[in-house]
């Protein structure tokens, strides 16, 4: 987001209370015996291109909506293999709304012998047609992508290697190796030369397209951060990175001179530390959707700012069920409208009782109400059809 510890059977990912509007429980929520469930879109991960243009993924593949979730379109590449999205998919990036990239640990036909392996998938038409490029040196990597235009970009793998492309990802070359290693790599380039990476508690900067890197010392002395979120830069001069300090305090480091000087601004809570679980399940501690609208997750608490961190408002989180940390992703398109991937299901003590089944939720009133996002019949993900679930304890089903 560890969330992977209790995903349960993804083939039954609509094992939810049928009235899961996450507001008012009904009589059916007592859940005694068998509960019928609707055909629902169950997401493991998602991100915003803009307010109404959203991609999401689950065990059935990749999906996209251009109208705020009213309709979903299947954009799954044909060469994905296996049935576990946690294994197949290890990163996602985009430039604009047309050009998309993600890395796949289980992609088919990526070698000359037609064998499966690790590959970077790319599309330049909103996911209608995909092409893929094998990357043998990064088997089973988690990846972070940053593109400065539709052709030029970088990929930082969890094997501490940085790659670059000048042809939209048709081919990749190694730029530098032995960078700070992290199971949750994160990079952000503002142009073809100037970029940032975070790995654990370390922040690094490059001014020569990633060939050399300089360690950045953040203010604080003995109170130096124990964990950093992904860096977010809006220009070569202006950027921010959220951090957790010793003692569980949160701080936002901001610069307006390209990182020569930083100021520390308090956060309302400590952001979630980077998860050791790779890929899709890396919780974005700070999700930046514009230079001013940001969302932050701190445990089960959600926050949004509309003025670049000067003021934060807490967003009421929906009820959640199951084991592990139930909030896997949170982003706001505005201060009132946003999306959340969470876990919601009854949970028992036997293997038949599912835990931490993913759902995709949306609010349009700053979290006062959350609604489960349904899929339209023409885009129902494989394995996520209407079904039923046997509940364990009625009190756990509301």
C-alpha positions as CSV (number, residue, x, y, z in Angstrom):
1,X,0.0,0.0,0.0
2,X,1.2,-4.9,5.0
3,X,-1.7,-5.0,2.8
4,X,-0.4,-8.0,0.9
5,X,-0.7,-10.0,4.1
6,X,-4.5,-10.5,3.7
7,X,-5.8,-9.9,0.3
8,X,-7.7,-13.1,0.4
9,X,-9.1,-14.6,-2.8
10,X,-9.2,-11.9,-5.5
11,X,-11.6,-14.1,-7.4
12,X,-14.2,-13.2,-4.8
13,X,-13.4,-9.6,-4.5
14,X,-17.0,-8.5,-4.5
15,X,-17.6,-10.2,-1.2
16,X,-19.0,-7.0,0.3
17,X,-22.2,-6.0,2.0
18,X,-24.7,-5.2,-0.8
19,X,-25.5,-1.8,0.7
20,X,-21.8,-0.8,1.0
21,X,-22.5,2.9,0.5
22,X,-20.4,3.3,3.6
23,X,-22.9,5.4,5.3
24,X,-26.0,3.9,6.8
25,X,-26.1,0.1,7.5
26,X,-29.4,-1.7,6.6
27,X,-31.0,-4.8,7.9
28,X,-29.0,-6.8,5.3
29,X,-25.8,-5.7,7.0
30,X,-26.5,-8.1,9.8
31,X,-25.0,-10.6,7.4
32,X,-26.3,-13.8,9.0
33,X,-25.9,-16.7,6.6
34,X,-25.4,-15.7,3.0
35,X,-25.3,-12.2,1.6
36,X,-25.8,-11.5,-2.1
37,X,-23.4,-8.9,-3.5
38,X,-23.6,-6.6,-6.5
39,X,-21.4,-6.5,-9.5
40,X,-18.8,-3.9,-8.2
41,X,-15.5,-2.5,-9.3
42,X,-12.9,-3.7,-6.9
43,X,-9.6,-1.8,-7.3
44,X,-6.2,-2.6,-5.9
45,X,-4.7,0.7,-7.0
46,X,-5.7,3.8,-8.9
47,X,-4.4,7.3,-9.8
48,X,-5.8,10.5,-11.3
49,X,-5.0,11.9,-14.7
50,X,-7.3,14.7,-13.9
51,X,-10.6,15.0,-12.0
52,X,-12.7,12.8,-14.2
53,X,-10.0,10.7,-16.0
54,X,-8.9,7.9,-13.7
55,X,-7.1,4.6,-14.1
56,X,-7.5,1.7,-11.8
57,X,-6.3,-1.9,-11.6
58,X,-7.3,-5.1,-10.0
59,X,-6.8,-8.9,-10.4
60,X,-8.6,-8.8,-13.7
61,X,-6.5,-6.1,-15.4
62,X,-6.2,-2.4,-16.0
63,X,-9.3,-0.2,-16.3
64,X,-9.9,3.5,-17.1
65,X,-12.7,5.9,-16.8
66,X,-13.0,9.3,-18.6
67,X,-16.2,10.4,-16.8
68,X,-15.5,10.2,-13.1
69,X,-16.3,6.5,-12.8
70,X,-19.7,6.3,-14.6
71,X,-18.2,4.0,-17.2
72,X,-15.0,1.9,-17.2
73,X,-13.0,0.7,-20.2
74,X,-10.7,-2.3,-20.2
75,X,-7.2,-1.3,-21.2
76,X,-5.4,-4.5,-20.2
77,X,-2.4,-5.4,-22.4
78,X,-2.8,-8.8,-24.0
79,X,0.5,-10.2,-22.9
80,X,-0.1,-10.1,-19.1
81,X,0.0,-13.6,-17.6
82,X,-0.8,-15.0,-14.2
83,X,-3.7,-14.2,-12.0
84,X,-2.2,-12.1,-9.2
85,X,-1.9,-8.4,-9.8
86,X,0.5,-8.1,-6.9
87,X,3.0,-10.2,-8.8
88,X,2.3,-9.0,-12.4
89,X,2.3,-5.3,-11.9
90,X,5.0,-3.3,-10.3
91,X,4.6,0.4,-11.2
92,X,2.6,2.9,-13.2
93,X,3.4,6.3,-14.8
94,X,2.0,8.6,-17.4
95,X,2.6,11.9,-19.3
96,X,-0.5,13.9,-20.1
97,X,-3.5,11.6,-20.6
98,X,-2.4,9.8,-23.8
99,X,0.9,8.2,-22.9
100,X,1.0,5.5,-20.3
101,X,3.7,3.1,-18.9
102,X,3.8,0.4,-16.3
103,X,6.2,-2.4,-15.4
104,X,5.1,-6.0,-15.3
105,X,6.9,-8.9,-13.6
106,X,4.9,-11.5,-15.4
107,X,4.6,-10.4,-19.0
108,X,4.5,-13.0,-21.8
109,X,6.4,-13.2,-25.0
110,X,9.1,-10.7,-23.9
111,X,12.1,-12.8,-25.0
112,X,13.3,-14.0,-28.4
113,X,12.3,-17.5,-27.2
114,X,8.8,-16.2,-26.4
115,X,9.2,-16.7,-22.7
116,X,7.6,-14.6,-19.9
117,X,9.7,-12.2,-17.9
118,X,10.0,-8.6,-16.6
119,X,9.0,-5.9,-19.1
120,X,8.0,-2.2,-19.3
121,X,4.6,-1.8,-21.1
122,X,3.8,1.4,-23.0
123,X,0.9,2.9,-24.8
124,X,0.6,6.3,-26.6
125,X,-3.2,6.2,-27.2
126,X,-4.8,6.1,-23.7
127,X,-4.2,2.3,-23.3
128,X,-6.0,1.1,-26.5
129,X,-2.8,-0.4,-28.0
130,X,0.2,-1.6,-25.9
131,X,3.8,-2.4,-26.8
132,X,6.4,-3.9,-24.5
133,X,10.1,-3.9,-23.9
134,X,12.0,-6.6,-22.0
135,X,14.3,-5.3,-19.2
136,X,16.4,-8.4,-18.2
137,X,18.5,-6.4,-15.7
138,X,15.5,-5.6,-13.5
139,X,13.8,-8.9,-12.9
140,X,10.9,-8.5,-10.4
141,X,11.7,-4.8,-9.7
142,X,9.4,-2.3,-8.3
143,X,9.6,0.7,-10.6
144,X,9.1,4.5,-10.4
145,X,8.6,6.4,-13.7
146,X,9.1,10.1,-14.4
147,X,8.6,11.5,-18.0
148,X,9.5,15.1,-18.9
149,X,7.7,14.8,-22.3
150,X,6.1,12.0,-24.3
151,X,9.5,10.7,-25.5
152,X,12.0,11.3,-22.7
153,X,11.8,9.7,-19.4
154,X,13.4,7.8,-16.6
155,X,12.7,4.6,-14.6
156,X,14.2,3.9,-11.2
157,X,14.1,0.3,-10.1
158,X,14.2,-1.2,-6.7
159,X,17.5,-2.9,-7.7
160,X,19.2,0.6,-7.3
161,X,19.5,1.2,-11.1
162,X,18.3,4.2,-13.1
163,X,17.2,3.8,-16.7
164,X,16.4,6.4,-19.4
165,X,14.6,6.4,-22.7
166,X,14.5,8.9,-25.6
167,X,11.9,7.0,-27.7
168,X,8.8,6.7,-25.4
169,X,10.1,3.5,-23.8
170,X,10.7,1.5,-26.9
171,X,14.2,1.0,-25.6
172,X,15.9,1.7,-22.3
173,X,19.6,2.3,-21.3
174,X,21.2,2.1,-17.9
175,X,22.2,5.6,-16.7
176,X,23.6,4.8,-13.3
177,X,23.9,1.9,-10.9
178,X,24.5,1.5,-7.2
179,X,22.1,4.3,-6.2
180,X,20.4,4.2,-2.8
181,X,18.5,0.9,-2.7
182,X,14.9,0.9,-1.7
183,X,11.9,-1.4,-2.0
184,X,9.8,1.7,-2.7
185,X,11.8,3.8,-5.2
186,X,10.6,7.2,-6.1
187,X,11.9,9.7,-8.7
188,X,10.7,13.1,-10.1
189,X,12.4,14.8,-13.0
190,X,11.4,18.4,-13.9
191,X,13.4,18.4,-17.1
192,X,15.9,16.2,-19.0
193,X,18.7,17.0,-16.6
194,X,17.3,18.0,-13.2
195,X,15.8,15.3,-11.0
196,X,15.2,14.0,-7.5
197,X,15.0,10.5,-5.9
198,X,14.0,9.4,-2.5
199,X,14.9,6.0,-1.0
200,X,14.0,5.4,2.6
201,X,15.2,8.4,4.6
202,X,17.6,9.6,1.9
203,X,17.0,12.4,-0.6
204,X,19.3,12.7,-3.7
205,X,19.6,15.3,-6.5
206,X,21.0,15.2,-10.0
207,X,21.7,18.0,-12.4
208,X,23.2,15.9,-15.3
209,X,20.4,13.6,-16.3
210,X,21.0,11.0,-13.5
211,X,24.7,10.3,-14.3
212,X,25.8,11.6,-10.9
213,X,23.8,12.3,-7.7
214,X,24.4,14.4,-4.6
215,X,23.0,13.7,-1.2
216,X,20.7,16.4,0.1
217,X,20.9,17.2,3.9
218,X,17.5,18.2,5.2
219,X,17.2,20.5,8.2
220,X,16.7,19.0,11.6
221,X,20.0,17.7,12.9
222,X,19.2,14.9,15.4
223,X,15.6,15.1,14.3
224,X,16.4,14.1,10.7
225,X,13.7,12.2,9.0
226,X,13.3,8.5,9.4
227,X,11.2,8.1,6.2
228,X,10.5,10.3,3.2
229,X,7.6,10.2,0.7
230,X,8.2,10.6,-3.0
231,X,9.5,14.1,-4.0
232,X,7.2,16.4,-5.9
233,X,8.7,19.3,-7.9
234,X,6.6,21.8,-9.8
235,X,9.6,23.5,-11.4
236,X,13.4,23.4,-11.1
237,X,13.1,25.7,-8.1
238,X,9.9,24.7,-6.3
239,X,9.3,21.3,-4.7
240,X,8.2,19.5,-1.6
241,X,8.8,16.2,0.2
242,X,6.8,14.9,3.2
243,X,8.7,13.2,6.0
244,X,8.2,11.3,9.3
245,X,10.4,12.4,12.1
246,X,11.5,10.5,15.2
247,X,8.7,10.3,17.6
248,X,6.1,10.0,14.9
249,X,5.8,13.7,14.0
250,X,5.1,14.8,10.4
251,X,6.8,17.6,8.5
252,X,6.7,19.0,5.0
253,X,10.1,20.1,3.6
254,X,9.7,22.8,0.9
255,X,12.2,24.6,-1.3
256,X,11.9,27.5,-3.7
257,X,15.6,27.6,-4.8
258,X,16.1,24.2,-6.3
259,X,17.0,22.5,-3.0
260,X,19.8,24.8,-1.8
261,X,17.7,25.8,1.2
262,X,14.7,24.0,2.8
263,X,12.1,25.1,5.3
264,X,10.3,22.7,7.5
265,X,6.5,23.1,7.8
266,X,4.4,21.1,10.2
267,X,2.0,18.5,9.0
268,X,-1.2,17.6,10.8
269,X,0.1,14.1,11.4
270,X,2.9,11.8,10.4
271,X,2.5,10.6,6.8
272,X,2.5,6.8,6.2
273,X,6.0,5.5,5.9
274,X,6.9,3.8,2.6
275,X,5.6,0.2,2.6
276,X,8.1,-2.6,2.1
277,X,5.5,-4.2,-0.2
278,X,6.5,-3.3,-3.8
279,X,4.5,-2.0,-6.7
280,X,0.9,-1.2,-6.6
281,X,0.6,-1.5,-2.9
282,X,2.9,1.4,-2.0
283,X,0.7,3.8,-0.2
284,X,1.3,7.4,-1.4
285,X,1.9,9.3,1.8
286,X,1.5,12.6,-0.1
287,X,-0.5,12.5,-3.3
288,X,0.0,15.7,-5.3
289,X,-2.6,16.3,-7.9
290,X,-1.8,20.0,-8.6
291,X,0.6,22.6,-7.3
292,X,-2.0,23.5,-4.6
293,X,-4.3,20.4,-4.1
294,X,-2.6,17.7,-2.1
295,X,-3.9,14.7,-0.1
296,X,-2.2,12.9,2.7
297,X,-2.7,9.5,4.4
298,X,-1.7,9.0,8.1
299,X,-2.8,5.5,9.2
300,X,-6.5,5.6,8.8
301,X,-6.7,9.4,8.9
302,X,-7.1,11.4,5.7
303,X,-6.2,15.0,5.0
304,X,-6.5,17.5,2.1
305,X,-5.1,20.9,1.4
306,X,-6.1,23.4,-1.2
307,X,-3.5,26.0,-0.6
308,X,-0.2,24.0,-0.9
309,X,-0.1,22.9,2.7
310,X,-0.8,26.2,4.4
311,X,-4.0,24.8,5.8
312,X,-5.1,21.1,6.1
313,X,-8.6,19.7,6.6
314,X,-9.3,16.2,7.8
315,X,-11.5,14.1,5.5
316,X,-13.7,11.6,7.3
317,X,-12.6,8.1,6.3
318,X,-15.1,5.4,5.4
319,X,-15.7,2.4,7.7
320,X,-13.3,-0.3,6.9
321,X,-13.1,-4.0,7.7
322,X,-10.5,-6.7,7.6
323,X,-6.9,-7.2,8.7
324,X,-3.9,-5.1,8.0
325,X,-3.9,-1.4,7.0
326,X,-7.1,-0.9,5.0
327,X,-6.4,2.3,3.1
328,X,-4.3,1.6,0.1
329,X,-4.5,4.8,-1.8
330,X,-6.1,8.3,-1.5
331,X,-6.2,11.2,-3.9
332,X,-8.3,14.4,-4.1
333,X,-9.1,16.0,-7.5
334,X,-10.4,19.1,-5.6
335,X,-10.8,19.9,-1.9
336,X,-14.2,18.2,-2.0
337,X,-14.0,15.4,-4.6
338,X,-11.7,12.5,-4.3
339,X,-11.0,8.7,-4.5
340,X,-9.9,6.1,-2.1
341,X,-8.9,2.4,-2.4
342,X,-9.6,0.6,0.8
343,X,-10.4,-2.8,2.2
344,X,-14.0,-3.8,3.2
345,X,-15.2,-7.3,4.0
346,X,-16.4,-9.4,6.9
347,X,-13.5,-11.3,8.4
348,X,-13.4,-14.6,10.3
349,X,-11.0,-17.2,11.6
350,X,-11.2,-19.7,8.8
351,X,-9.7,-19.6,5.3
352,X,-13.2,-19.3,3.8
353,X,-13.7,-16.0,5.6
354,X,-12.1,-13.3,3.4
355,X,-10.1,-10.4,4.7
356,X,-9.0,-7.1,3.2
357,X,-10.9,-7.4,-0.1
358,X,-10.3,-4.2,-2.1
359,X,-12.9,-1.6,-3.1
360,X,-12.8,1.7,-4.9
361,X,-14.7,4.5,-3.3
362,X,-15.5,8.1,-4.3
363,X,-16.6,11.2,-2.4
364,X,-17.9,14.5,-3.8
365,X,-18.5,16.2,-0.4
366,X,-15.1,16.0,1.3
367,X,-15.7,12.6,2.8
368,X,-19.1,13.2,4.4
369,X,-20.3,10.3,2.2
370,X,-18.4,7.6,0.3
371,X,-19.9,5.5,-2.4
372,X,-18.5,2.3,-3.9
373,X,-17.7,2.8,-7.6
374,X,-19.6,0.3,-9.8
375,X,-18.4,-1.0,-13.1
376,X,-20.7,-0.8,-16.1
377,X,-21.8,-4.2,-17.5
378,X,-19.7,-3.9,-20.6
379,X,-16.5,-3.5,-18.5
380,X,-17.0,-5.9,-15.7
381,X,-13.6,-7.3,-14.6
382,X,-13.0,-11.0,-15.0
383,X,-13.5,-12.7,-11.6
384,X,-15.3,-9.8,-10.0
385,X,-18.9,-10.8,-10.8
386,X,-21.9,-10.8,-8.6
387,X,-21.6,-13.4,-5.9
388,X,-22.1,-14.2,-2.2
389,X,-20.1,-14.5,1.0
390,X,-20.8,-16.3,4.2
391,X,-20.4,-13.9,7.2
392,X,-18.7,-14.9,10.4
393,X,-19.7,-12.4,13.1
394,X,-22.6,-10.0,12.4
395,X,-20.8,-7.2,14.3
396,X,-17.9,-7.4,11.8
397,X,-20.2,-6.9,8.8
398,X,-21.4,-3.4,9.4
